Amino acid sequence: MKSIKILEAFSSLRVLVVGDLMFDHYIWGDVQRISPEAPVPVVHCQRETHTAGGGANVALNLASLGATVRLAGAIGADAAGERLVELLQGAGVDTALCLADAKRPTILKTRVLARTQQLCRIDYEGAASAYTLESNPELLAAIEGSDAVIFSDYAKGVISQGLFSELLAHARRHGKVVSLDPKPSRHLDFHGVGLITPNRHEALELAGLPEPDHGEAYPLAEVCRLIFERHGPELLIITLGADGMAICRGGAVERTLSTEAREVFDVSGAGDTVIATLTAALAAGASAVEAARLANHAAGIVVSKIGTARVDPEELRASLNSSPEED
């Protein structure tokens, strides 16, 4: 199946995203002086923007690619939660399973940037226990009505072992494509999941290996072998930053793809774009290599933008057309 045909098939897909939901707030400005009150820059605010983060960004990526998307997670009954839901619904995402509660704040990340350089980030969030999501008949029915399920774990509390195990078993019983963007610090048991998409650092953690010393090569083959021994996914795709992607199956590296990024301005949210594109492609019938190639192009586009971003289908189509397909 060729990449453009895979992309065209996204419009017939139904995908459920379950995960930690965040609202990203950007303050854009300029710095021309240092504060007389403390040795810190004074940022003259020029504009503010808001977008979705975490699982909500995965959902927006899928919607941008043309899929029909349902999103499940936990938000606060507050202004940030209302604005996040409004943003998602405006993109066509079904938010009926995004549960609001006044006992927790919506997770909000405010980033202050001066001339594209991030100066600081301010986080607002409650304890992980405040965001616990319980399985329910509506969530199980959403799995049955979807072609694929994505678990977006940012270690904020939504995805517990109990919830994950129950939903994974239900999805597998119904033959769904299931993928997980894991956080190694959670120590989740995810044996039997169809796809995991760690970055190079997360892959080392999942394998139980330290960071290589300066000048040492990344131990890709060993990382791949140990992850399959420890966690047993059906498919492992590691994002390697400037070194592209590695496609691994059965404990061995099957293929590596060179990066498609031309310029890298901001990697925020790139992992969300990767798992969204990979999962949609696999659900559309693509092979692992075809799916990875598509996701590699999508990631190359979003890292060239500043802030959490999504890939535009026309940009993706142009990128695919500019690069010949490999066998």
Secondary structure, DSSP 8 states (H G I E B T S, - for coil): --HHHHHHHGGG-EEEEEE-EEEEEEEEEEEEEE-SSSSSEEEEEEEEEEEEEEHHHHHHHHHHTT-EEEEEEEEESSHHHHHHHHHHHHTT-EEEEEEEETTS--EEEEEEEETTEEEEEEEE---GGGG-----HHHHHHHHT-SEEEEE--SSSS--HHHHHHHHHHHHHTT-EEEEE--GGG----TT-SEE--BHHHHHHHHT-----TT----HHHHHHHHHHHH--SEEEEE-GGG-EEEEETTEEEEEE----S--S--TTHHHHHHHHHHHHHHTT--HHHHHHHHHHHHHHHTTSSSS----HHHHHHHHHTS----
